[in-house]
Amino acid sequence: MPWVREIKAAGLIRRSMAPHGAPTFCVKKLNGWRIVHDYRPMNLNTIRRTMSMPRKDKTLEAIGYYQFRMREKDIPYTAFQNPDG
């Protein structure tokens, strides 16, 4: 997937050795395709914790630039699979 190679070259993602990974595929949208990762099976096994909601404007600003803050120990849970590995 060219998109994966591009964001890896930019340093936004890295190869993972996590024992699991969400499948990656494309879904049709009105003007092209959208890349999605299916985390539903993992979400079914997630323990919910109560916390206050972050401000919407700060969250949207952060994810718009691939800079969503994450704890180091949670990074393996964001692994995804694609045809390149």
Residue frames as qw, qx, qy, qz and C-alpha x, y, z in Angstrom:
[[0.000, 0.890, 0.455, 0.000, 0.00, 0.00, 0.00],
 [0.429, 0.510, -0.037, 0.745, 1.67, 3.23, -1.10],
 [0.353, -0.801, -0.030, -0.483, 0.03, 5.18, 1.75],
 [0.850, -0.515, 0.004, 0.114, 1.65, 2.91, 4.36],
 [0.764, 0.130, 0.029, 0.631, 5.07, 3.26, 2.72],
 [0.153, 0.702, 0.051, 0.694, 4.68, 7.06, 2.61],
 [0.493, -0.787, 0.048, -0.369, 3.77, 7.50, 6.27],
 [0.905, -0.309, 0.013, 0.291, 6.46, 5.01, 7.33],
 [0.617, 0.355, 0.023, 0.702, 9.08, 6.99, 5.36],
 [0.087, -0.748, -0.009, -0.658, 7.82, 10.15, 7.08],
 [0.229, 0.176, -0.734, 0.615, 8.38, 8.53, 10.50],
 [0.533, -0.268, 0.068, -0.800, 4.69, 8.54, 11.42],
 [0.948, -0.179, 0.055, -0.258, 4.46, 4.76, 11.87],
 [0.012, -0.595, 0.803, 0.000, 6.98, 2.00, 12.53],
 [0.640, 0.047, -0.745, -0.181, 7.14, -1.76, 12.07],
 [0.606, -0.449, 0.363, -0.548, 5.52, -3.60, 14.97],
 [0.331, 0.163, -0.928, 0.040, 6.21, -7.00, 16.47],
 [0.535, -0.122, 0.414, -0.726, 2.91, -6.95, 18.39],
 [0.233, 0.025, 0.972, 0.011, 1.21, -10.37, 18.65],
 [0.322, 0.650, 0.677, -0.122, -1.94, -8.92, 17.09],
 [0.087, -0.206, 0.273, 0.936, -2.89, -6.40, 14.46],
 [0.493, 0.548, 0.416, -0.532, -6.07, -4.93, 13.07],
 [0.557, 0.328, 0.616, 0.450, -6.82, -5.78, 9.44],
 [0.034, 0.543, -0.097, -0.833, -6.51, -2.83, 7.06],
 [0.385, 0.406, 0.742, 0.369, -8.70, -2.37, 4.00],
 [0.029, 0.055, -0.175, -0.983, -10.31, 0.31, 1.86],
 [0.244, 0.595, 0.733, -0.220, -13.94, 1.36, 1.75],
 [0.243, 0.468, 0.460, 0.714, -15.52, 3.36, -1.04],
 [0.028, -0.614, -0.378, 0.692, -16.49, 6.96, -0.34],
 [0.455, 0.804, 0.293, -0.247, -18.10, 9.51, -2.66],
 [0.373, 0.885, -0.264, -0.091, -14.86, 10.84, -4.13],
 [0.368, 0.576, -0.720, 0.116, -12.47, 7.90, -3.76],
 [0.798, -0.170, -0.572, 0.083, -11.38, 5.44, -1.12],
 [0.379, -0.760, 0.330, -0.412, -10.79, 5.58, 2.63],
 [0.530, 0.219, -0.777, 0.259, -8.22, 3.41, 4.42],
 [0.652, -0.553, 0.105, -0.509, -9.66, 1.88, 7.59],
 [0.230, 0.264, -0.889, 0.294, -8.38, -0.39, 10.35],
 [0.699, -0.391, -0.409, -0.438, -10.89, -2.77, 11.95],
 [0.087, 0.332, -0.721, 0.601, -10.28, -2.63, 15.71],
 [0.701, -0.321, -0.113, -0.627, -13.72, -4.03, 16.61],
 [0.861, -0.137, -0.485, 0.069, -12.45, -7.45, 17.85],
 [0.447, 0.121, -0.492, 0.737, -9.91, -5.75, 20.12],
 [0.268, -0.354, 0.112, -0.889, -12.51, -3.26, 21.35],
 [0.789, -0.333, -0.369, -0.363, -14.69, -6.16, 22.52],
 [0.815, -0.202, -0.414, 0.352, -11.87, -7.16, 24.90],
 [0.228, 0.441, -0.240, 0.834, -11.09, -3.66, 26.13],
 [0.351, -0.543, -0.637, 0.420, -11.76, -2.85, 29.76],
 [0.036, 0.790, 0.244, 0.561, -13.60, 0.44, 29.87],
 [0.429, -0.306, -0.437, 0.729, -12.42, 3.06, 32.32],
 [0.013, -0.915, -0.403, -0.010, -14.18, 6.20, 33.37],
 [0.452, -0.226, 0.041, 0.862, -12.46, 9.45, 32.53],
 [0.219, 0.752, 0.204, -0.587, -13.39, 12.95, 31.52],
 [0.681, 0.593, 0.349, 0.249, -13.75, 13.68, 27.83],
 [0.434, -0.237, 0.163, 0.854, -10.97, 15.73, 26.27],
 [0.269, 0.655, 0.080, -0.701, -11.87, 18.96, 24.52],
 [0.756, 0.492, 0.429, 0.044, -13.17, 18.22, 21.03],
 [0.373, 0.916, -0.149, -0.020, -11.21, 21.03, 19.38],
 [0.250, -0.711, 0.656, 0.047, -7.91, 19.81, 20.89],
 [0.712, -0.016, 0.701, 0.037, -8.58, 16.21, 19.89],
 [0.680, 0.674, 0.287, 0.019, -9.50, 17.10, 16.30],
 [0.159, 0.923, -0.347, -0.046, -6.46, 19.35, 16.00],
 [0.434, -0.540, 0.719, 0.053, -4.16, 16.59, 17.25],
 [0.719, 0.137, 0.677, 0.074, -5.45, 13.74, 15.08],
 [0.552, 0.819, 0.098, -0.126, -5.47, 15.95, 12.01],
 [0.256, 0.827, -0.500, 0.037, -1.69, 15.96, 12.12],
 [0.863, 0.074, -0.489, 0.105, -0.99, 12.35, 13.19],
 [0.215, 0.408, -0.573, 0.677, -0.02, 13.57, 16.65],
 [0.713, -0.524, -0.216, -0.413, -2.55, 11.96, 18.95],
 [0.125, -0.595, 0.678, -0.412, -0.91, 11.63, 22.38],
 [0.916, -0.106, -0.331, -0.199, -0.56, 8.01, 23.51],
 [0.606, -0.641, 0.467, -0.070, 1.06, 6.20, 26.41],
 [0.178, 0.550, -0.794, -0.188, 4.12, 4.16, 25.37],
 [0.310, -0.063, 0.931, -0.183, 2.61, 0.98, 26.85],
 [0.605, 0.487, 0.460, -0.430, -0.51, 1.38, 24.64],
 [0.258, 0.612, -0.495, -0.561, 1.36, 1.63, 21.32],
 [0.099, -0.121, 0.964, 0.214, 1.36, -2.16, 20.64],
 [0.362, 0.466, 0.746, -0.307, -2.45, -2.08, 20.66],
 [0.377, 0.730, -0.006, -0.570, -2.45, 0.20, 17.62],
 [0.262, -0.269, 0.808, 0.454, -0.78, -2.36, 15.34],
 [0.717, 0.476, 0.161, -0.482, -2.43, -2.97, 11.99],
 [0.634, -0.024, 0.693, 0.342, -1.91, -5.42, 9.14],
 [0.483, 0.721, -0.096, -0.487, -1.52, -4.59, 5.48],
 [0.926, 0.377, -0.005, 0.026, -0.31, -6.37, 2.33],
 [0.417, 0.720, -0.445, 0.332, 3.24, -5.05, 2.89],
 [0.551, 0.047, -0.705, 0.445, 3.50, -6.62, 6.35]]
